[in-house]
């Protein structure tokens, strides 16, 4: 059978489809692997994703957006993935169009930062792209204490180039408006509800680990924090600064000893770069605090890796700032706006907003529903201290981000964390 009853390709159908589209020759002996069956290959369950290869070594990744009313859910207890009724939940095909355009644009800004696209079949909701199976998700690498020193150079430089070349720092007002219209994505606001309304720092809607209620109340019942949530939500929805990923955590970055790729730009659109910076900083921070609840590593191993994470965060920001300053200097002569730009002030504001977004993004991954792998990988009995530390960090960043003028101010906060409660 080539298609199931919902019009989604079966495993056999995937092989036939790729031959019909001449991605592989008709006589190729193809192996098709459902990546949802491989625990560490993928996070997220709104697409069918396959790794396909032949005996010669040629390989591709094929993604098909699920045809509703079905979606995939993960049963972590039984280690299974099932297709279920979607209860009316639908996905807009526009997110797939946006992902294609975004990946192509980002590869033009920083060649090789995203997988190459081989085929986009809109009617069938299918993308065929470069195989990155030799790479691993950054989140799982961090949870194995694997160090990647080159990671920050590429991501930091990419952040600077993307900000510069997709914003009014480089584009004329007319050109930027045209680019914004091209990248309109109906799914851009998909994270808004999770970040700004269901977040455990502003609502009691989502359950949390027992023992966290008091610190959580200090957030939910603090008027200043509620005001900051609203400011960041408005900025996310209204500040069309540049083309952002919106969901750039460590599970949307793939990495190897000499390569780094950004994946899954389905929610990308024009917004504040500080959300991308904050989401990634939050991801690295959650990994940092998770080691306070890990009993499998020695104290020296944990101390050493946490020092690596602090240096990683520092290098991410300093690389971004250095690349940004260089771009400003290169194009300053031809731009009135750049000639009058207070670069120091601009970068400090980027840092402060990024850290405040980091606070919100950290809290968005602490609820029992949506708990990040960094914490879910450790026994539930060991999660309380990392969770309480995360709440303290988030509270500090939301209330006092304007006191931070250098990224080392933040890494100093991490270094001085006291895990004794």
N, C-alpha and C positions, 0 to 999 in steps of 0.2 A: 504494500500500500504506500502511495506517495504522499497523500495528505490525510490528516485526521478529520474528524467531523466538523472541526472549527476552521478548517482551511490552513492549518499550520503544517509545515513539512514534517514528515516522519524521518527517521534516520536514513531509510532507503531513499526517500524523496530528496534528501540533501545531496546525496551522491549523484542522483540523476540530474538534479537541477544544475549542479556545478559543471557537469559534462555538457548539458544543453547550452549553457552560457559560455562554453569554450574556455572556462577557467582551467579545466583538465581535459585531456584527450578522451575520446569515447572508450578507448580500450584500457583506460587507467583502472588499476585495482585500488579503490579508495577505502581508507579506514576513517570512519566517522565517530568521533568521541563527543558525547554530551558533557560539556564542561560543568554542568550542575551536579554531575555525579562525582566530580573530582573536587573534594572539599576546599582545597587551597587555591583553586584556579580562579575562583570568581566569588564575588559577593553581590547580592541583588538577584531578584527573581521575576522581573517583568519582561524578560526577553528569553528566547531560545538561543543558546550560544553553542556552537560546535567547533571543534578542532578537526580539520580534514587534511589528510596527507596521503600521498601515493608512495610506491616502492622506490621511486627515484629520489625521494627526500623533499620534493616540492610540497608546500603546505600553506594553508590559509585558515583564517578564522571567519566563520559565517554567523551573523546575528540576524535573527528574525524577530521583529516585534510581535508579541502574542496577539492573536485575534481574540478579542473579548467575546463572550463574557467568561474568559478563563484567566487565571493568573496562577503563579507558582508560589507555594509557601514552603518554608523549611521547617521540618520537625527535628529540632536539634537533639531531642532526647533519643529518638529512634534513628537519627542520622539518615533521614529520607527526605525526598522532595516530591511533592504531589501537585497535580493540577486540580484546581478547585473553581467552583462557580465564583464569578467576580462580583456578584451582588450589585450589578449595574455599574461597577467601576470601569472607566474607560481611559485609554491613552490616546493622545492626539498624535497623528502621523507627523505633524509638524515638528515634533521633538527629534524625529529621525532625520528630517531634512536639515534641521538646525545643527545636529551633531556632525553631519557630513561637511557642511559649510564651515563649521568651527574648526574641525580638525585640519581641513585644507588651509584655512587662513593661518592657524597657529604654526603649521609646517612652513608657511612662507615667512613668518616672523622669526622662527627659530627652526631651521631645517632639521628634521628627524626627531622633533619633540613629541610627535604623535604618530600612531600607525598610519601607513599609507593605505589609501582607499583604492580598491581594484574595481568595485562594481557597486552601484546603488540602484536597486530595483524597487522603485516606489510602490507600484501596484501590489507587489508581493511582500512589501515591508521588509526587505532584505538588504543587508550590507555585507559585502565580502571585503575583507581587509587583510593587511599584513599579519602574519603569524608572529606573536610575541611570546610563544610558550616557553622559550628559553629564558624568559625573564620571570621574576616572582613579584607578587604584590608586596609593596613596601611594608605594609602593616605586618605581614607574616615574617618578613625578614627582621623587622625590629623586635618582634616577639621571640625570635631565635637569637637575639643579640648579634646579628650580622651587621657589621659596620660598612657603610658605603661613603667614602670620603668625597667622591665626585658628585654626589647627589645635589648638594647645595649650590655648586657652581652652575649647573645646568638650570635648575629650577629658579634660582635667584636671577640669573641673566634673562631667562624667559619671562619672568614677571616684569622686569624692567622694560624689555622690548615690546611685550604685549601692551603694557600700560602706555608706552610712548606712541607706538604706531597705530593704536586703535582709539586714541583720545584726541581732544582738541589741542594737545601739546604739539601734535604733528599735523593733524588734519584741519582743513579749513572748516568753518561752520557749516557750509553747504555739504561738503564731502562727508563730514561726520554724520550729518542727518541722513544722508543717503546710506551710509554703512549701517547705521542703527536700524533703519527700516529693513535692510536686507537681512539682518540677524534677529528680527523679531521672532520670539519663540514662545508659543502658548504655554510651555511648561516652565518658563523662567521662574515663576512664583511657587513652584511645587514645594520648595522647602520652607516657605514663609510660615505656614501653619505650625510646622514642627519647631522651627527656630524661635518664633516670637509669640506663639499663643499656647501651644501644648508643652512648651519647655518647662522643666521642673523648677526653674528659677522664677517663673511668673504664674504658674498654675499648679493646682493639686491634682490635675486630671490624671497624670501618669503616676503609677506606683513606683516606689523606690525601695531600696534595701532598708530593712529594719535598722533603726538606730540613727537615721539621718534626718528625722523630722525637725529637730530643734534648729540645726543649721539651715535646713531648707526654709524654715519659717523666717529666718533672718533675711533671706532673699525675697521671698514672696511678699512679705509684709513691710518691705522697705520702700517707701515712696521714691527715693532717689534712684533705686535700681529699676523700678517700674518705668520711670521717666527715661532712663537710658535704654531700656528695651524698646520703647516707642521711638526714640531718636534713631536707633540703629535699624529698626524696621522701615521707617520713612526713608532713610538713606538707601537701604537695600532696594526699595520699590521705586524711588524717584531719582537717585543720583546715577545718571547714565554715563559714568566716567569712562569706562572702557569695556571691552569684551571679556567677561569673566566666566569661569567654569561653574561657580556657585557651590559645588559639592567636592572641592578638591581636598579630600582627606587622604590618608595613606593607603586606602584600598582602591583609589583611583589613580595611583602612580605605580608603574611597573618598573622593575630595576634589575640590573645584573652588575657584574664586576666592571663593565665599561659602557653601560647604556642606561638611559632613563627615558621613560615614555609616560605621557599623560593620556588617560583613556576616559571613555564614557562622558563625553561632553553633551549629554542629552538635555541638561537643564541650563545650558549656557545662554547668556544674553548680556545686554549692556547693563552694567551695575558698578558698584564700587570695588576696586581691587582689594580693599581691606577685608572684604568678606572672604575672598580666596586665601589671602594671607592669614586671616584669623582662623579659618577652618583647618588649614594645614598646621598652623602653630598649635591649635587645640589638639589636633591628632598626635603631634609629637609630645605634647604635654601629658596627654592621657597615657601614652606609653611610659613616660618618665615616672608618673606616680604609681603605675601598675607594679613596678619593681619593689615597692614597699610592701606588697602583699604576696610576693613570690617566694616560696620556700625551697625551690629547686636549684637556685643559684647561690653561690657563696656570697657573703657580704662584700668581699673585694670585687667579685665579678659585677655585682649590682652597682657598686660605687663607681667602678670604671666605666660601665656603660652609661650611667646617668651623666657622667662628665662628658662623654661623647655626645649625648643628646643635647646638653647645654651648648657645646661648641657647634653642633649642627644648627641649632636655632640661631646662634650668633652669626655663623657664616652665611646662612640663608638671607638674613637681612643686610649684612654688610656687602655681600655680592650684589644684591639688588641695588643698593645705594650707589655702589661704585659704577655699575653698568649704567644706571640712570644718569648719574653726573656726566659720564662720558658721552651719552647720547645728547644731553643738553648742550654740552660744549661743542659737539660736532655740528649741530643744526642751529646753533644760537644766532649766527650771522644772518640767516635768512628768515628769522622769525621774531617779530616784535614781541609776541607773548613770552617767548623764551628769554629774550633780553631783559624782561622785567620780572621774571620769575624768581622769587626768593626760594632758592632750592633747599636751603637748610630748613626753613620753616615748613616747606611742602613735605619734606621727608619725615620730619617729626610728626606732622599731622597724620601721615600715612601710618607711621608706627603706632601712634596712640589709638587711632581707629581700629587698626588691625588687632591690637591687644584687647580692646573692648569686645570686638567680634569674637576673639578667641574665647573670652569668658562665656559668651552665649553658646558658642559651638561646643565647648567642653560640656556644659550642662545638658545640651541636647542629646548627648550620648551616655547619660548616667541613669536614665530611667530603665526599669525592668524590660520595657518594650523599646528596643533600639539600643540596648547596651552594647558598647563597642567591644570588639574581640579582645582588645588589650586587657580589659577587665574580666570579660566572660571566660577567658582562658584560665584564670586562677580560681581556686575553690571559693564558693560563695562565702564561706566563713572568713576568708582572707580579704574580702573586697571592701570592708567597712573603712579601714584607714585610707586606702587610695581614694575612695569616694569622698570622704570627709575632707581630705586634702584638696581634691578637685573643687569642692564647693567653696573652700576658703580662697583658692586661687581665683575662681570666677568672681567671687564677691569683691576681692581686691581690685581686679582689673576693671570691673564695671564701675566701681566707685572712684577709683584713683588713677585711671589710665592717663590722665593729663599730667601726672607727676613723672611719667616715664619719657625721657628724652633720648635714651640710648637703649638698644636692645639688651645691653649688659645689665641694665636695671632689672629687666625681667629675669634673666638667667640667674642673677643674684638672689632674686626671690625664690626661684626653684632650689638653688643650692642651700638656702637657709630654712627650707621646710622642716618642720618638726613633726615627725610621725607619731609622737607620743600624745595620746588623747586620754 
